[in-house]
Every structure is written in structure tokens, then in C-alpha cells.
Amino acid sequence: MRLPSRYIGVCLYFLMLFSLLGCRVTPSLPSHQHQEALTHLLASLDESIPPQEAYALSRDIFLYTARLTERFALVRPPWFHNTLVNLGLRQKGLCYHWSDALYLHLHEGEYPHFDFLLSGANIGSYWFEHNSVVVVAKGHSFEEGVVLDPWRNSGELFFSKVTEDKAYHWVHRSEREPF
């Protein structure tokens, strides 16, 4: 038995609708262990960094990531959200939207012992280019920093030393920085 084409169209419509609704990401606060891990990593960038400042920065990063997750109406996985943005069904949420928003937000904060840098991997490759923010101790090199990547895990913050991130080879994108 063959179904009329209008039924197939209606079924595809509902399938797409359910897939969009079922993948929505609910922002959440980090576990105590995740926040402590980021705080420790940030404090380890230089011995002059006050622990309170590292803690405040860590908390700010996690809270702002949750806010962006909500603002971007994020769905998972990241490539699916990118497809929705590229089709015009979502306004923002590509990796550079995340990195730019986080970069600008962090520059508004008062973190005198830290610098914030834009970074990228696979620059110029349409399908594989990726952008993030790197935090460094004031006056230290990009390679000594910590990469912050909230896009990679659909709003769940990934962080590691730049040199220890096995998924990407990061480079400093100073040409994109307004500050």
C-alpha cells in the first residue's frame, strides 16, 4: 500500500518538529568539581593570581555560558544547531558567536591578573574552522593559556590548557580582537 504524498509531508513535518523540540539544551550550573577544576587551572597560570580572582572568573565563565545557552536557544548536537542557524531557524549559536560573546563579556569584568584572547583552529576551512576564547595570565603567552570552549559540548563548558587540547590545534586570532 502506498501512502499519499501529503501524508508523507505531514509525517516529515512532525518528525522535524519533534527532533527540534527533543534536542533543546537546558542550561545548568556547573558541579562543584568542575568549578573547582577550572578555578585551580586558572590559578595555576601564574603564582601571583589571587585565588579569589580565579574563583570569581571561573564562576563568571560558567554563569555566562549558561546564559548564552539559553539566549541561543541551544539544541544538541552542535552541528545540528549550526544547521538551524545556517537555515535561519536560529539566530545565533555558531562557535564564533560563543567566542565573541564570551570574549566581550570577560573584557567587561574586573580581572586584573588575566588577559582574554580569541583563538581559532583550522582557520579558513568551511566545515572544520572552530573558534574559542583563551585565558592567559597577564603578560603571558597564548600557548600558556586555558582554552574555553562552550560550543563543543552544546553549552557544557570544555576547558583545558591550550597545549593539552587533543581535539584542536589552537592559534591566536589577534586580527579579530577589538581590544
Secondary structure, DSSP 8 states (H G I E B T S, - for coil): ----HHHHHHHHHHHHHHHHHHTB-------HHHHHHHHHHHHTT-TTS-HHHHHHHHHHHHHHHHHHHHHTT-BSSHHHHHHHHHTTSSS--SHHHHHHHHHHHHHHS--TTEEEEEEEESTT-TTT-EEEEEEEETT--GGGSEEEESTTTTTS-EEEEGGG-SS---EE-GGG---
